[in-house]
Amino acid sequence: MIYRIAPSLLSADFARLGEEVRAVIAAGADFVHFDVMDNHYVPNLTVGPLVCAAVKPYATVPIDVHLMVSPVDTLVNGFAEAGATYISFHPEATRHVDRTIALIRDCGCRPGLALNPGAPLSPLDWVIDRLDLVLLMSVNPGFGGQSFIPYTLEKLRDARQRVDAAQQRAGREILLEVDGGVKADNIAAIAEAGADTFVAGSAIFSGNNYSETIGALRQALKDVR
């Protein structure tokens, strides 16, 4: 299993965002996670395509955009042009899940489906073969710094089976990502449940030594059976 660490810029210092992107990449980040909130689908307002385009020159790793917005389609092209690699959205935030997946791919990006903690995995039944990423939220979306919801582990085990089966059918990689409350003391359990990509915000950006924190996350992953 290849594990990927994706620092969430939601917890970064927005006054020096470009420097923060460079710093976490130098510290060993595999992705840069970009949380987009609209104060409509979730109770918070963050950033749009212009900010993504501004940090793109600093990002030498894929930009992983998580759209917590409704509607979805009007923002897909903007983030694709801004340099996103992955674009994930929530199925209930769009009228036509299959059409939105096709739009993301037509824009040259890799589509992902994001599922909230209390949401079922059933939307994956119809579209997982067309995805490049499945994102399970382990906190309720809207704010950083929340604690990991334990029942996410059981959902992960189920999602892992679905992802593995879909990868065999599709013959390509589909990432299984977890976002919310990921820290060095729980990342091994999250990986053992099936995740291969880990979004960490406050766990990384609240400290002064990003290399040390990302190193601790990777060290914990070495113990995964």
Number of C-alpha atoms within 10 A of each C-alpha: 8 6 17 18 20 29 30 27 23 20 18 20 14 12 8 9 16 18 15 19 27 18 16 25 21 13 16 19 23 20 25 27 26 25 23 23 22 18 14 12 18 16 12 14 17 15 13 18 19 13 16 22 17 14 19 19 12 16 18 15 16 17 23 25 26 22 26 26 20 20 16 19 19 9 15 24 17 17 25 23 15 19 22 27 19 24 25 28 29 22 20 15 16 16 13 12 19 13 12 19 25 15 16 23 19 13 16 15 24 22 25 28 23 26 25 18 17 13 15 10 16 10 16 20 10 10 14 20 19 18 24 23 23 25 25 24 22 25 23 18 20 18 17 20 16 16 13 20 14 12 11 19 21 13 19 24 17 13 22 19 12 16 24 16 14 21 18 12 10 14 10 12 14 23 22 23 24 30 26 25 23 25 23 20 11 14 23 22 17 25 25 16 19 24 26 20 23 28 27 28 24 21 22 26 20 14 11 9 14 22 18 14 20 23 16 16 23 18 14 18 20 11 11 14 8
